[in-house]
Amino acid sequence: MIEKQSTAGKLDFGALRNAIEDKDPDLLLSFYAEDAELRIVNAALPDGVAFELRGREQIERYLRAVCDQQMSCLLEGEAVFGEGSIGFVEMCTYPDGTRVAVRTTLEIADGLIRRQTDVARSAPHDERSE
């Protein structure tokens, strides 16, 4: 199983997974380099303007806002580890049943996230919750 390969560039993916699923903004922020960049793209508008953040200060505000939302977040499937990168899919489910799938690619250097690209798309309602 790829998950056993829990580090890429010395980043502890198991701890990152827990921070995401527990919606822990302080722990999440600890994985980012000071000069990190985060880019979010709407899959429905691939040629649209991306939402971009630069530096830990901007990323911290974003992470706190996201973690404060009423939703559950779970990583689905296996993470894919490359040379200095990690890719995974996060499924976010809101109380009204709305689901958003976020395909994330992290570029890692010196054990920290240097660049993150998220591609978000609407996902079908989870029939199990209805």
C-alpha positions in Angstrom: 0.0 0.0 0.0 1.4 3.4 -1.0 0.3 5.0 2.3 3.0 3.1 4.2 5.4 5.4 2.4 4.3 8.1 4.8 6.9 10.7 4.0 7.9 12.7 0.9 10.7 15.1 1.4 10.5 14.2 5.1 6.9 15.5 5.5 4.9 13.3 7.9 1.9 12.5 5.8 0.1 10.6 8.5 0.2 13.7 10.7 -0.9 15.9 7.8 -3.8 13.6 7.2 -4.8 13.8 10.8 -4.6 17.6 10.8 -6.8 17.8 7.7 -9.4 15.3 9.0 -9.4 16.9 12.5 -9.6 20.4 10.9 -6.7 21.5 13.1 -5.4 24.9 11.6 -2.4 25.2 14.0 -1.1 21.8 13.1 -1.9 22.3 9.4 0.1 25.6 9.4 3.1 23.9 10.9 3.6 22.0 7.6 4.0 25.1 5.5 7.2 27.0 4.7 7.3 30.7 5.4 7.3 31.5 1.7 4.7 28.8 0.7 2.2 29.4 -2.0 -1.4 28.0 -2.2 -3.4 28.0 -5.4 -7.1 27.0 -5.6 -8.7 26.3 -9.0 -12.4 25.7 -9.7 -12.5 22.6 -11.9 -15.7 23.9 -13.6 -13.8 27.0 -14.6 -10.3 25.8 -15.6 -9.5 28.9 -17.5 -10.9 31.1 -14.7 -8.9 33.1 -12.3 -7.3 31.0 -9.6 -7.4 32.0 -5.9 -3.8 32.4 -4.8 -2.2 33.0 -1.4 1.4 33.7 -0.7 3.2 33.3 2.6 2.3 31.6 5.9 0.3 34.7 7.1 -2.1 34.6 4.2 -2.3 30.8 4.3 -3.0 30.9 8.1 -6.1 33.1 7.6 -7.4 30.8 4.9 -6.8 27.6 7.0 -8.6 29.1 10.0 -11.6 30.1 7.9 -11.8 26.7 6.3 -11.4 24.8 9.5 -14.1 26.9 11.2 -16.7 25.7 8.6 -19.3 23.2 9.5 -18.2 20.2 7.4 -16.4 16.9 7.6 -13.2 16.3 5.6 -11.8 12.9 4.8 -9.0 11.9 2.5 -10.2 9.3 0.0 -8.2 6.6 -1.6 -4.4 6.4 -1.5 -2.0 9.2 -1.6 0.5 9.2 -4.5 4.1 10.0 -3.5 6.5 11.3 -6.0 10.0 12.8 -5.8 9.3 15.9 -3.6 5.5 15.7 -4.1 2.4 14.2 -2.7 -1.0 14.0 -4.4 -4.3 13.1 -2.7 -8.1 13.7 -2.8 -10.0 15.3 0.1 -13.8 14.9 0.2 -15.6 17.7 2.1 -19.2 17.1 3.1 -21.4 19.9 4.4 -24.4 19.5 6.7 -26.9 20.0 3.8 -25.3 17.1 1.9 -23.2 19.2 -0.5 -20.0 17.5 -1.3 -16.8 19.0 -2.7 -13.9 16.9 -3.9 -10.5 18.6 -3.7 -7.6 17.1 -5.7 -4.4 18.4 -3.9 -0.8 18.4 -5.1 1.8 19.4 -2.6 5.4 20.3 -3.6 7.7 19.5 -0.7 11.2 20.7 0.1 13.1 20.4 3.4 10.1 18.7 4.9 7.7 21.6 4.4 5.0 22.4 1.9 6.4 25.0 -0.6 3.6 25.0 -3.1 0.0 23.6 -2.9 -2.4 23.4 -5.8 -6.0 22.4 -5.1 -8.5 21.7 -7.9 -12.0 21.8 -6.4 -15.1 20.3 -8.0 -18.7 19.5 -6.9 -19.3 15.9 -6.1 -22.5 13.9 -6.2 -24.4 13.6 -2.9 -23.4 10.7 -0.8 -26.4 8.3 -1.1 -25.4 6.6 2.1 -26.2 9.8 4.1 -29.7 10.2 2.6 
